[in-house]
Amino acid sequence: MTEIIWRPDTPVGPAQGTGKPIYKPEIFKTIDSSIDALNKELRELSLDIHSHPELAWKEHRTHDVLTGFMSKQGFTVKQHHILPTAWEATYTHGTGGRTIGVNSEMDALPGVGHACGHNLIAIAGVAVACAIKSVLEEWNISGNIVLLGTPAEEGGQGKVPLLEGGAYDEMDACVMCHPAPGPPHSASLSGSLALQRLSVEFHGHTAHAALAPWEAQNALDAAVSAYTNIGLLRQQLKPSYRVHGIIEGRDWAANIIPDYAKMTYYLRSGIWAEVVAAIPRVVACFEAAGLATGCKADIKKVNSVRELRQNKALGDEFANVFESKYGLIDYKHGIASASTDFGNVTYALPSIHPGFGSYSDRSQRWESHTCLC
C-alpha cells in the first residue's frame, strides 16, 4: 500500500505509470481507444448534466438525457426502472457469459449543484459500459452489461430500493467510480463509513412565551436538550464515530413557545456493527430530552447504508492496471470519511468503488469531492 504525499503547489505532469505488464493488454487497448473515440460526446454530456443540476428523486431531465444517449449507443433501455428516475441500459453479445454491472449516479446537491461530481460519475458509468460493449464485440466474447442510472445518492440512498427491487440480481459483479481528493493521475480504493439516519420529531404544546409559559411544553427546548445530550455522549464514543445533525422548526415566532421541532441526525462509523451498537445510546439522548421537557419524541430510523467492502480480486486487478498505466493507488484516504449507498451493493455482490483524483487546473489545487451521503 502506497501513501500518496502531495500538496497543492506540486507541479502537475503527465501520467506516470510503472509500465509493468498487465493481463491481456490488447483488451486494455480496445477499452482505451473506444473511450477516446467517445471523448468529445462524453465531455458534452457531462457539461450538459452539470449545467442542469437536479436534486434527489427529481432527476427527470438527466434521466431522459442519459437514456437517450445509451439508446444511440446500441443499448436496450428501460426507463423509470423500479424508481421514477432510475433507468437500466443492457447489452448482450453471444450466449451465456458473465454479467457485469455498472452504476451512473445523477443527483445534485442543494445550493451547490454538482459539487460532488455526479455528472462525472454519470459519464464514467456510460464510458465503462460502452467500452465493455466494444470489447465484447471486437474480441467476440459472450457476456452481458447492465448499466443502472441510480438516483438520490445524496440523502435518499436510492441504490437501496433498487437493490431490494432486484435491479442487481443478475449481476456477477458491479463497478462504479467517484471523484475523490487527490492529485492528478491518482486513484483510491479506500473504504467508507456506514451510516444510520435518524429522524426525530418533538411534539409539545404552545403558549405565549411571556404571558403563560408554564402552560407550554417547549419542543425547541427538547431539541436543544437532545443536541446537548449528544454532545456529551461524544466523549464516550470511540474516535471512529461521527454523530451530527440539524434542528428545524415550523411556524416559529420569538414570542410563542414552539410546539414542534424536528431533528435529522446521522450516526456513522467504519463498520456497520459499530453503528448498530451505538444506535440505542443516541436514541436515549432523544428520549431523555422528551422526558425532561414533557414533549413526545417520535423517533424513526429513516435510511441506512453500509460501509464499502472493496472486493480484493477486483481491487487488485484495478490497482495493477492503474499503477501500470497512470499512477499511484491510495488505500487510506479517498472517501474513507464519507458514506455511500454503494456500500450496500458491496455487501450483496463482488464490487469495487474506486475514487479518481479530482484536480482543478484553473485553481491549481485538488478539489475535495467527498460530499457523499
LOKOLDREN-281816 format. One record per residue (C-alpha): residue in one letter; x, z, y. Coordinates in nm, 4 decimals. Layout:
<sites>
<site resn="A" u="X" w="Z" v="Y"/>
...
</sites>
This chain:
<sites>
<site resn="M" u="0.0000" w="0.0000" v="0.0000"/>
<site resn="T" u="0.1426" w="-0.1059" v="0.3343"/>
<site resn="E" u="0.0939" w="0.0885" v="0.6565"/>
<site resn="I" u="0.0391" w="-0.1502" v="0.9455"/>
<site resn="I" u="0.2064" w="-0.0393" v="1.2678"/>
<site resn="W" u="0.1004" w="-0.2480" v="1.5637"/>
<site resn="R" u="0.0496" w="-0.1911" v="1.9341"/>
<site resn="P" u="-0.1367" w="-0.3949" v="2.1943"/>
<site resn="D" u="0.1853" w="-0.5183" v="2.3560"/>
<site resn="T" u="0.3269" w="-0.6533" v="2.0292"/>
<site resn="P" u="0.3869" w="-1.0295" v="2.0573"/>
<site resn="V" u="0.1379" w="-1.2384" v="1.8629"/>
<site resn="G" u="0.2781" w="-1.5169" v="1.6488"/>
<site resn="P" u="0.1597" w="-1.7416" v="1.3677"/>
<site resn="A" u="0.0525" w="-1.6140" v="1.0274"/>
<site resn="Q" u="0.3480" w="-1.4831" v="0.8295"/>
<site resn="G" u="0.2695" w="-1.4698" v="0.4607"/>
<site resn="T" u="0.5228" w="-1.3891" v="0.1921"/>
<site resn="G" u="0.4867" w="-1.7286" v="0.0252"/>
<site resn="K" u="0.4577" w="-1.5572" v="-0.3107"/>
<site resn="P" u="0.2958" w="-1.7810" v="-0.5770"/>
<site resn="I" u="-0.0789" w="-1.7387" v="-0.6173"/>
<site resn="Y" u="-0.3171" w="-1.8169" v="-0.9037"/>
<site resn="K" u="-0.4376" w="-2.1784" v="-0.9011"/>
<site resn="P" u="-0.3027" w="-2.2904" v="-0.5622"/>
<site resn="E" u="-0.4948" w="-2.6171" v="-0.5944"/>
<site resn="I" u="-0.8193" w="-2.4195" v="-0.5726"/>
<site resn="F" u="-0.6967" w="-2.2443" v="-0.2590"/>
<site resn="K" u="-0.6099" w="-2.5833" v="-0.1090"/>
<site resn="T" u="-0.9671" w="-2.7041" v="-0.1644"/>
<site resn="I" u="-1.1059" w="-2.3875" v="-0.0064"/>
<site resn="D" u="-0.8728" w="-2.4155" v="0.2915"/>
<site resn="S" u="-0.9411" w="-2.7835" v="0.3568"/>
<site resn="S" u="-1.3186" w="-2.7527" v="0.3179"/>
<site resn="I" u="-1.3375" w="-2.4718" v="0.5735"/>
<site resn="D" u="-1.1076" w="-2.6611" v="0.8087"/>
<site resn="A" u="-1.3431" w="-2.9572" v="0.7878"/>
<site resn="L" u="-1.6319" w="-2.7337" v="0.8977"/>
<site resn="N" u="-1.4330" w="-2.5530" v="1.1656"/>
<site resn="K" u="-1.5982" w="-2.7174" v="1.4675"/>
<site resn="E" u="-1.9506" w="-2.6715" v="1.3319"/>
<site resn="L" u="-1.8829" w="-2.3105" v="1.2314"/>
<site resn="R" u="-1.7490" w="-2.2276" v="1.5769"/>
<site resn="E" u="-2.0528" w="-2.3830" v="1.7436"/>
<site resn="L" u="-2.2790" w="-2.1884" v="1.5067"/>
<site resn="S" u="-2.1006" w="-1.8616" v="1.5865"/>
<site resn="L" u="-2.1212" w="-1.9150" v="1.9618"/>
<site resn="D" u="-2.4883" w="-2.0078" v="1.9361"/>
<site resn="I" u="-2.5707" w="-1.6870" v="1.7468"/>
<site resn="H" u="-2.3566" w="-1.4857" v="1.9873"/>
<site resn="S" u="-2.5456" w="-1.6309" v="2.2847"/>
<site resn="H" u="-2.8843" w="-1.5359" v="2.1367"/>
<site resn="P" u="-2.8478" w="-1.1781" v="2.0082"/>
<site resn="E" u="-3.1428" w="-1.0359" v="1.8166"/>
<site resn="L" u="-3.1887" w="-0.6732" v="1.7170"/>
<site resn="A" u="-3.2523" w="-0.5361" v="1.3685"/>
<site resn="W" u="-3.5608" w="-0.6803" v="1.1968"/>
<site resn="K" u="-3.6087" w="-0.9290" v="1.4832"/>
<site resn="E" u="-3.3511" w="-1.1934" v="1.3814"/>
<site resn="H" u="-3.6123" w="-1.4726" v="1.3791"/>
<site resn="R" u="-3.4158" w="-1.7364" v="1.5689"/>
<site resn="T" u="-3.0947" w="-1.6564" v="1.3825"/>
<site resn="H" u="-3.2853" w="-1.6806" v="1.0532"/>
<site resn="D" u="-3.4023" w="-2.0309" v="1.1457"/>
<site resn="V" u="-3.0635" w="-2.1485" v="1.2735"/>
<site resn="L" u="-2.8745" w="-2.0335" v="0.9639"/>
<site resn="T" u="-3.1283" w="-2.1583" v="0.7101"/>
<site resn="G" u="-3.1333" w="-2.4948" v="0.8866"/>
<site resn="F" u="-2.7551" w="-2.5148" v="0.8687"/>
<site resn="M" u="-2.7436" w="-2.4279" v="0.4977"/>
<site resn="S" u="-3.0096" w="-2.6862" v="0.4174"/>
<site resn="K" u="-2.7914" w="-2.9524" v="0.5776"/>
<site resn="Q" u="-2.5007" w="-2.8372" v="0.3581"/>
<site resn="G" u="-2.6971" w="-2.9162" v="0.0421"/>
<site resn="F" u="-2.8174" w="-2.5660" v="-0.0483"/>
<site resn="T" u="-3.1665" w="-2.4788" v="-0.1668"/>
<site resn="V" u="-3.3031" w="-2.2412" v="0.0945"/>
<site resn="K" u="-3.5708" w="-1.9756" v="0.0590"/>
<site resn="Q" u="-3.6863" w="-1.8484" v="0.3977"/>
<site resn="H" u="-3.8298" w="-1.4989" v="0.4578"/>
<site resn="H" u="-3.6839" w="-1.3822" v="0.1280"/>
<site resn="I" u="-3.8220" w="-1.0357" v="0.0343"/>
<site resn="L" u="-3.7978" w="-0.9294" v="0.4008"/>
<site resn="P" u="-3.9383" w="-1.1182" v="0.7029"/>
<site resn="T" u="-3.5992" w="-1.2172" v="0.8462"/>
<site resn="A" u="-3.3946" w="-1.2268" v="0.5248"/>
<site resn="W" u="-3.3160" w="-1.5551" v="0.3527"/>
<site resn="E" u="-3.1458" w="-1.6969" v="0.0454"/>
<site resn="A" u="-2.9413" w="-2.0157" v="0.0050"/>
<site resn="T" u="-2.8492" w="-2.1168" v="-0.3502"/>
<site resn="Y" u="-2.6443" w="-2.3894" v="-0.5132"/>
<site resn="T" u="-2.5829" w="-2.4673" v="-0.8805"/>
<site resn="H" u="-2.3258" w="-2.7007" v="-1.0345"/>
<site resn="G" u="-2.3273" w="-2.7817" v="-1.4040"/>
<site resn="T" u="-2.4829" w="-2.5448" v="-1.6546"/>
<site resn="G" u="-2.4078" w="-2.1802" v="-1.7084"/>
<site resn="G" u="-2.1075" w="-2.0281" v="-1.5386"/>
<site resn="R" u="-2.0800" w="-1.7239" v="-1.3190"/>
<site resn="T" u="-2.2927" w="-1.6432" v="-1.0138"/>
<site resn="I" u="-2.1066" w="-1.5371" v="-0.7013"/>
<site resn="G" u="-2.2990" w="-1.3654" v="-0.4234"/>
<site resn="V" u="-2.2111" w="-1.3791" v="-0.0544"/>
<site resn="N" u="-2.3632" w="-1.1946" v="0.2419"/>
<site resn="S" u="-2.4177" w="-1.3068" v="0.6023"/>
<site resn="E" u="-2.5258" w="-1.0361" v="0.8461"/>
<site resn="M" u="-2.7180" w="-1.1377" v="1.1581"/>
<site resn="D" u="-2.8378" w="-0.8498" v="1.3768"/>
<site resn="A" u="-2.7021" w="-0.7446" v="1.7161"/>
<site resn="L" u="-2.6850" w="-0.4120" v="1.8982"/>
<site resn="P" u="-2.8997" w="-0.2889" v="2.1893"/>
<site resn="G" u="-2.7278" w="-0.3440" v="2.5230"/>
<site resn="V" u="-2.4024" w="-0.4901" v="2.3907"/>
<site resn="G" u="-2.5267" w="-0.7836" v="2.1827"/>
<site resn="H" u="-2.2861" w="-0.8987" v="1.9140"/>
<site resn="A" u="-2.0115" w="-0.6482" v="1.9986"/>
<site resn="C" u="-1.9949" w="-0.5685" v="1.6279"/>
<site resn="G" u="-1.9229" w="-0.9296" v="1.5430"/>
<site resn="H" u="-2.2178" w="-1.0052" v="1.3178"/>
<site resn="N" u="-2.2098" w="-1.3615" v="1.4449"/>
<site resn="L" u="-1.8647" w="-1.3803" v="1.2821"/>
<site resn="I" u="-1.9939" w="-1.2204" v="0.9629"/>
<site resn="A" u="-2.2748" w="-1.4761" v="0.9559"/>
<site resn="I" u="-2.0433" w="-1.7775" v="0.9758"/>
<site resn="A" u="-1.7901" w="-1.6179" v="0.7408"/>
<site resn="G" u="-2.0576" w="-1.5957" v="0.4722"/>
<site resn="V" u="-2.1606" w="-1.9548" v="0.5407"/>
<site resn="A" u="-1.7973" w="-2.0707" v="0.5223"/>
<site resn="V" u="-1.7319" w="-1.8884" v="0.1944"/>
<site resn="A" u="-2.0462" w="-2.0280" v="0.0309"/>
<site resn="C" u="-1.9662" w="-2.3828" v="0.1443"/>
<site resn="A" u="-1.6051" w="-2.3508" v="0.0282"/>
<site resn="I" u="-1.7126" w="-2.2339" v="-0.3187"/>
<site resn="K" u="-1.9524" w="-2.5285" v="-0.3360"/>
<site resn="S" u="-1.6616" w="-2.7642" v="-0.2625"/>
<site resn="V" u="-1.4543" w="-2.6046" v="-0.5377"/>
<site resn="L" u="-1.7321" w="-2.6327" v="-0.7974"/>
<site resn="E" u="-1.7824" w="-2.9995" v="-0.7107"/>
<site resn="E" u="-1.4202" w="-3.1112" v="-0.6780"/>
<site resn="W" u="-1.2993" w="-2.9354" v="-0.9925"/>
<site resn="N" u="-1.6233" w="-2.9749" v="-1.1905"/>
<site resn="I" u="-1.6651" w="-2.6038" v="-1.2544"/>
<site resn="S" u="-2.0040" w="-2.4791" v="-1.3679"/>
<site resn="G" u="-2.1334" w="-2.1971" v="-1.1544"/>
<site resn="N" u="-2.3900" w="-2.0662" v="-0.9086"/>
<site resn="I" u="-2.3768" w="-1.9481" v="-0.5487"/>
<site resn="V" u="-2.6243" w="-1.7112" v="-0.3846"/>
<site resn="L" u="-2.5807" w="-1.6619" v="-0.0102"/>
<site resn="L" u="-2.8046" w="-1.3907" v="0.1341"/>
<site resn="G" u="-2.8902" w="-1.3616" v="0.5009"/>
<site resn="T" u="-2.9163" w="-0.9840" v="0.5362"/>
<site resn="P" u="-3.0988" w="-0.8353" v="0.8382"/>
<site resn="A" u="-3.0845" w="-0.4972" v="1.0075"/>
<site resn="E" u="-2.7451" w="-0.3613" v="0.9062"/>
<site resn="E" u="-2.7391" w="-0.1686" v="1.2346"/>
<site resn="G" u="-2.9508" w="0.1384" v="1.1629"/>
<site resn="G" u="-3.2003" w="-0.0389" v="0.9369"/>
<site resn="Q" u="-2.9883" w="-0.0654" v="0.6203"/>
<site resn="G" u="-3.1509" w="-0.3991" v="0.5357"/>
<site resn="K" u="-2.9469" w="-0.4577" v="0.2206"/>
<site resn="V" u="-3.1058" w="-0.1538" v="0.0549"/>
<site resn="P" u="-3.4586" w="-0.3019" v="0.0266"/>
<site resn="L" u="-3.3030" w="-0.6363" v="-0.0692"/>
<site resn="L" u="-3.1126" w="-0.4606" v="-0.3480"/>
<site resn="E" u="-3.4267" w="-0.2770" v="-0.4590"/>
<site resn="G" u="-3.6241" w="-0.6022" v="-0.4405"/>
<site resn="G" u="-3.3934" w="-0.7797" v="-0.6858"/>
<site resn="A" u="-3.2000" w="-1.0021" v="-0.4439"/>
<site resn="Y" u="-2.8677" w="-0.9112" v="-0.6107"/>
<site resn="D" u="-2.9862" w="-0.9074" v="-0.9732"/>
<site resn="E" u="-2.8453" w="-1.2473" v="-1.0750"/>
<site resn="M" u="-2.5023" w="-1.1969" v="-0.9164"/>
<site resn="D" u="-2.1924" w="-1.1280" v="-1.1238"/>
<site resn="A" u="-2.0020" w="-1.0239" v="-0.8113"/>
<site resn="C" u="-2.0641" w="-1.0154" v="-0.4372"/>
<site resn="V" u="-1.8362" w="-1.0585" v="-0.1350"/>
<site resn="M" u="-1.8594" w="-1.0286" v="0.2413"/>
<site resn="C" u="-1.6197" w="-0.9524" v="0.5252"/>
<site resn="H" u="-1.6325" w="-0.7757" v="0.8618"/>
<site resn="P" u="-1.4238" w="-0.7749" v="1.1811"/>
<site resn="A" u="-1.2082" w="-0.4622" v="1.1934"/>
<site resn="P" u="-0.9450" w="-0.3047" v="1.4185"/>
<site resn="G" u="-0.6036" w="-0.4565" v="1.3601"/>
<site resn="P" u="-0.3529" w="-0.7183" v="1.4619"/>
<site resn="P" u="-0.3992" w="-1.0909" v="1.4078"/>
<site resn="H" u="-0.3349" w="-1.2210" v="1.0559"/>
<site resn="S" u="-0.4100" w="-0.8818" v="0.9010"/>
<site resn="A" u="-0.6839" w="-0.7643" v="0.6683"/>
<site resn="S" u="-0.8076" w="-0.4308" v="0.5405"/>
<site resn="L" u="-0.9523" w="-0.3061" v="0.2131"/>
<site resn="S" u="-1.0468" w="0.0420" v="0.3252"/>
<site resn="G" u="-1.3417" w="0.2446" v="0.2124"/>
<site resn="S" u="-1.6188" w="0.3659" v="0.4437"/>
<site resn="L" u="-1.8382" w="0.6709" v="0.4934"/>
<site resn="A" u="-2.1545" w="0.7457" v="0.3010"/>
<site resn="L" u="-2.4446" w="0.8304" v="0.5308"/>
<site resn="Q" u="-2.7783" w="1.0089" v="0.5292"/>
<site resn="R" u="-3.0051" w="0.9532" v="0.8284"/>
<site resn="L" u="-3.2454" w="1.2340" v="0.9205"/>
<site resn="S" u="-3.5461" w="1.2096" v="1.1497"/>
<site resn="V" u="-3.6818" w="1.5365" v="1.2856"/>
<site resn="E" u="-3.9921" w="1.5816" v="1.4988"/>
<site resn="F" u="-4.0697" w="1.9171" v="1.6578"/>
<site resn="H" u="-4.4351" w="1.9803" v="1.7439"/>
<site resn="G" u="-4.5172" w="2.2671" v="1.9780"/>
<site resn="H" u="-4.7784" w="2.3476" v="2.2407"/>
<site resn="T" u="-4.7688" w="2.2532" v="2.6056"/>
<site resn="A" u="-4.8279" w="2.4744" v="2.9085"/>
<site resn="H" u="-4.7369" w="2.4890" v="3.2757"/>
<site resn="A" u="-4.3728" w="2.5942" v="3.2949"/>
<site resn="A" u="-4.4289" w="2.8334" v="3.5920"/>
<site resn="L" u="-4.7929" w="2.9349" v="3.5658"/>
<site resn="A" u="-4.8195" w="3.0291" v="3.1974"/>
<site resn="P" u="-4.5006" w="2.9543" v="2.9989"/>
<site resn="W" u="-4.5883" w="3.2275" v="2.7486"/>
<site resn="E" u="-4.8738" w="3.0113" v="2.6258"/>
<site resn="A" u="-4.6373" w="2.7401" v="2.5005"/>
<site resn="Q" u="-4.4191" w="2.6610" v="2.2030"/>
<site resn="N" u="-4.1316" w="2.4638" v="2.3518"/>
<site resn="A" u="-4.0381" w="2.1616" v="2.1380"/>
<site resn="L" u="-3.7408" w="2.0835" v="2.3612"/>
<site resn="D" u="-3.6090" w="2.4361" v="2.3046"/>
<site resn="A" u="-3.6403" w="2.3745" v="1.9310"/>
<site resn="A" u="-3.4354" w="2.0560" v="1.9608"/>
<site resn="V" u="-3.1709" w="2.2247" v="2.1763"/>
<site resn="S" u="-3.1549" w="2.5138" v="1.9306"/>
<site resn="A" u="-3.1098" w="2.2751" v="1.6378"/>
<site resn="Y" u="-2.8408" w="2.0864" v="1.8304"/>
<site resn="T" u="-2.6576" w="2.4174" v="1.8870"/>
<site resn="N" u="-2.7031" w="2.5264" v="1.5250"/>
<site resn="I" u="-2.5411" w="2.2058" v="1.4008"/>
<site resn="G" u="-2.2553" w="2.2536" v="1.6469"/>
<site resn="L" u="-2.1934" w="2.5955" v="1.4953"/>
<site resn="L" u="-2.2199" w="2.4590" v="1.1409"/>
<site resn="R" u="-1.9435" w="2.2045" v="1.2029"/>
<site resn="Q" u="-1.6793" w="2.4790" v="1.1961"/>
<site resn="Q" u="-1.7678" w="2.5489" v="0.8336"/>
<site resn="L" u="-1.7763" w="2.1829" v="0.7268"/>
<site resn="K" u="-1.4751" w="2.0032" v="0.5882"/>
<site resn="P" u="-1.2877" w="1.7726" v="0.8299"/>
<site resn="S" u="-1.4123" w="1.4766" v="0.6289"/>
<site resn="Y" u="-1.7694" w="1.5329" v="0.7513"/>
<site resn="R" u="-1.9315" w="1.3769" v="1.0570"/>
<site resn="V" u="-2.2632" w="1.5098" v="1.1897"/>
<site resn="H" u="-2.4011" w="1.3566" v="1.5074"/>
<site resn="G" u="-2.7276" w="1.2623" v="1.6706"/>
<site resn="I" u="-2.9536" w="1.2387" v="1.9742"/>
<site resn="I" u="-3.2588" w="1.4099" v="2.1263"/>
<site resn="E" u="-3.5543" w="1.2057" v="2.2515"/>
<site resn="G" u="-3.8736" w="1.3032" v="2.4320"/>
<site resn="R" u="-4.2177" w="1.1701" v="2.5104"/>
<site resn="D" u="-4.4066" w="1.2126" v="2.8390"/>
<site resn="W" u="-4.1778" w="1.4886" v="2.9594"/>
<site resn="A" u="-4.2096" w="1.6430" v="3.3072"/>
<site resn="A" u="-3.9983" w="1.9173" v="3.4622"/>
<site resn="N" u="-4.2952" w="2.1458" v="3.5339"/>
<site resn="I" u="-4.4547" w="2.1078" v="3.1902"/>
<site resn="I" u="-4.3178" w="2.2637" v="2.8732"/>
<site resn="P" u="-4.2702" w="1.9807" v="2.6199"/>
<site resn="D" u="-4.4863" w="1.9917" v="2.3096"/>
<site resn="Y" u="-4.2875" w="1.7178" v="2.1373"/>
<site resn="A" u="-3.9211" w="1.6388" v="2.0783"/>
<site resn="K" u="-3.7515" w="1.4080" v="1.8323"/>
<site resn="M" u="-3.4009" w="1.4196" v="1.6884"/>
<site resn="T" u="-3.2261" w="1.1422" v="1.4972"/>
<site resn="Y" u="-2.9184" w="1.2614" v="1.3117"/>
<site resn="Y" u="-2.6528" w="1.1049" v="1.0894"/>
<site resn="L" u="-2.4657" w="1.3033" v="0.8247"/>
<site resn="R" u="-2.1574" w="1.1264" v="0.6886"/>
<site resn="S" u="-1.8679" w="1.1854" v="0.4536"/>
<site resn="G" u="-1.6295" w="0.9771" v="0.2471"/>
<site resn="I" u="-1.8156" w="1.0490" v="-0.0785"/>
<site resn="W" u="-2.1919" w="1.0348" v="-0.1304"/>
<site resn="A" u="-2.1831" w="1.3522" v="-0.3415"/>
<site resn="E" u="-2.0422" w="1.5428" v="-0.0419"/>
<site resn="V" u="-2.3233" w="1.4132" v="0.1779"/>
<site resn="V" u="-2.5816" w="1.5293" v="-0.0768"/>
<site resn="A" u="-2.4194" w="1.8745" v="-0.0909"/>
<site resn="A" u="-2.4352" w="1.9174" v="0.2879"/>
<site resn="I" u="-2.7917" w="1.7945" v="0.3454"/>
<site resn="P" u="-2.9562" w="2.1361" v="0.2779"/>
<site resn="R" u="-2.7194" w="2.3054" v="0.5249"/>
<site resn="V" u="-2.8043" w="2.0583" v="0.8012"/>
<site resn="V" u="-3.1767" w="2.0718" v="0.7230"/>
<site resn="A" u="-3.1609" w="2.4517" v="0.7517"/>
<site resn="C" u="-3.0409" w="2.4114" v="1.1118"/>
<site resn="F" u="-3.3596" w="2.2219" v="1.1972"/>
<site resn="E" u="-3.5830" w="2.4618" v="1.0050"/>
<site resn="A" u="-3.4299" w="2.7650" v="1.1765"/>
<site resn="A" u="-3.4851" w="2.6078" v="1.5181"/>
<site resn="G" u="-3.8513" w="2.5505" v="1.4412"/>
<site resn="L" u="-3.8912" w="2.9074" v="1.3169"/>
<site resn="A" u="-3.7197" w="3.0561" v="1.6244"/>
<site resn="T" u="-3.9389" w="2.8649" v="1.8710"/>
<site resn="G" u="-4.2666" w="2.8693" v="1.6822"/>
<site resn="C" u="-4.2661" w="2.4915" v="1.6517"/>
<site resn="K" u="-4.3479" w="2.2859" v="1.3477"/>
<site resn="A" u="-4.0435" w="2.0938" v="1.2199"/>
<site resn="D" u="-4.1267" w="1.7643" v="1.0476"/>
<site resn="I" u="-3.8013" w="1.6668" v="0.8719"/>
<site resn="K" u="-3.7604" w="1.3335" v="0.6938"/>
<site resn="K" u="-3.4747" w="1.1656" v="0.5110"/>
<site resn="V" u="-3.5051" w="0.8152" v="0.6516"/>
<site resn="N" u="-3.2245" w="0.5957" v="0.5201"/>
<site resn="S" u="-2.9070" w="0.6476" v="0.3240"/>
<site resn="V" u="-2.6057" w="0.4325" v="0.2455"/>
<site resn="R" u="-2.3219" w="0.4845" v="0.0005"/>
<site resn="E" u="-1.9511" w="0.4581" v="0.0718"/>
<site resn="L" u="-1.7713" w="0.1321" v="-0.0023"/>
<site resn="R" u="-1.6226" w="0.1070" v="-0.3501"/>
<site resn="Q" u="-1.3858" w="-0.1880" v="-0.3286"/>
<site resn="N" u="-1.3628" w="-0.3430" v="-0.6737"/>
<site resn="K" u="-0.9977" w="-0.3195" v="-0.7812"/>
<site resn="A" u="-0.9741" w="-0.6520" v="-0.9656"/>
<site resn="L" u="-1.1332" w="-0.8453" v="-0.6798"/>
<site resn="G" u="-0.9411" w="-0.6487" v="-0.4193"/>
<site resn="D" u="-0.6044" w="-0.7001" v="-0.5886"/>
<site resn="E" u="-0.6585" w="-1.0760" v="-0.6094"/>
<site resn="F" u="-0.7725" w="-1.0909" v="-0.2468"/>
<site resn="A" u="-0.4591" w="-0.8992" v="-0.1454"/>
<site resn="N" u="-0.2326" w="-1.1306" v="-0.3478"/>
<site resn="V" u="-0.3698" w="-1.4414" v="-0.1788"/>
<site resn="F" u="-0.3923" w="-1.2924" v="0.1705"/>
<site resn="E" u="-0.0401" w="-1.1490" v="0.1701"/>
<site resn="S" u="0.0988" w="-1.4757" v="0.0343"/>
<site resn="K" u="-0.0696" w="-1.6938" v="0.2958"/>
<site resn="Y" u="-0.1363" w="-1.4823" v="0.6047"/>
<site resn="G" u="-0.0072" w="-1.1281" v="0.6461"/>
<site resn="L" u="-0.0407" w="-0.7603" v="0.5660"/>
<site resn="I" u="-0.3191" w="-0.5654" v="0.3955"/>
<site resn="D" u="-0.4190" w="-0.2232" v="0.5269"/>
<site resn="Y" u="-0.5849" w="0.0202" v="0.2851"/>
<site resn="K" u="-0.6176" w="0.3204" v="0.5176"/>
<site resn="H" u="-0.7870" w="0.2254" v="0.8450"/>
<site resn="G" u="-1.0215" w="-0.0753" v="0.8696"/>
<site resn="I" u="-1.3784" w="0.0563" v="0.8755"/>
<site resn="A" u="-1.2921" w="0.3818" v="0.6981"/>
<site resn="S" u="-1.4659" w="0.5894" v="0.9676"/>
<site resn="A" u="-1.7810" w="0.3762" v="0.9830"/>
<site resn="S" u="-2.0690" w="0.3155" v="0.7417"/>
<site resn="T" u="-2.2332" w="0.0048" v="0.5986"/>
<site resn="D" u="-2.5290" w="-0.0699" v="0.3755"/>
<site resn="F" u="-2.2980" w="-0.2935" v="0.1712"/>
<site resn="G" u="-2.1752" w="0.0333" v="0.0189"/>
<site resn="N" u="-2.4964" w="0.0402" v="-0.1849"/>
<site resn="V" u="-2.4177" w="-0.3090" v="-0.3106"/>
<site resn="T" u="-2.0730" w="-0.1955" v="-0.4274"/>
<site resn="Y" u="-2.2428" w="0.0794" v="-0.6299"/>
<site resn="A" u="-2.4615" w="-0.1805" v="-0.8033"/>
<site resn="L" u="-2.2167" w="-0.4591" v="-0.8947"/>
<site resn="P" u="-1.8482" w="-0.5598" v="-0.8565"/>
<site resn="S" u="-1.7981" w="-0.6268" v="-0.4849"/>
<site resn="I" u="-1.5426" w="-0.6359" v="-0.2058"/>
<site resn="H" u="-1.5821" w="-0.5963" v="0.1694"/>
<site resn="P" u="-1.2529" w="-0.6868" v="0.3392"/>
<site resn="G" u="-1.2035" w="-0.6428" v="0.7108"/>
<site resn="F" u="-1.0179" w="-0.9026" v="0.9129"/>
<site resn="G" u="-0.8084" w="-0.8131" v="1.2174"/>
<site resn="S" u="-1.0088" w="-0.8955" v="1.5283"/>
<site resn="Y" u="-0.7959" w="-0.9831" v="1.8270"/>
<site resn="S" u="-0.8753" w="-1.0995" v="2.1794"/>
<site resn="D" u="-0.6283" w="-1.3456" v="2.3361"/>
<site resn="R" u="-0.7946" w="-1.3001" v="2.6736"/>
<site resn="S" u="-0.7283" w="-0.9275" v="2.6966"/>
<site resn="Q" u="-0.4121" w="-0.9328" v="2.4812"/>
<site resn="R" u="-0.5391" w="-0.6475" v="2.2723"/>
<site resn="W" u="-0.7166" w="-0.5920" v="1.9440"/>
<site resn="E" u="-1.0897" w="-0.5395" v="1.9524"/>
<site resn="S" u="-1.2233" w="-0.2345" v="1.7680"/>
<site resn="H" u="-1.5223" w="-0.3736" v="1.5825"/>
<site resn="T" u="-1.6319" w="-0.0619" v="1.3937"/>
<site resn="C" u="-1.9830" w="-0.0194" v="1.5280"/>
<site resn="L" u="-2.1482" w="-0.0410" v="1.1873"/>
<site resn="C" u="-2.4487" w="0.1699" v="1.0998"/>
</sites>
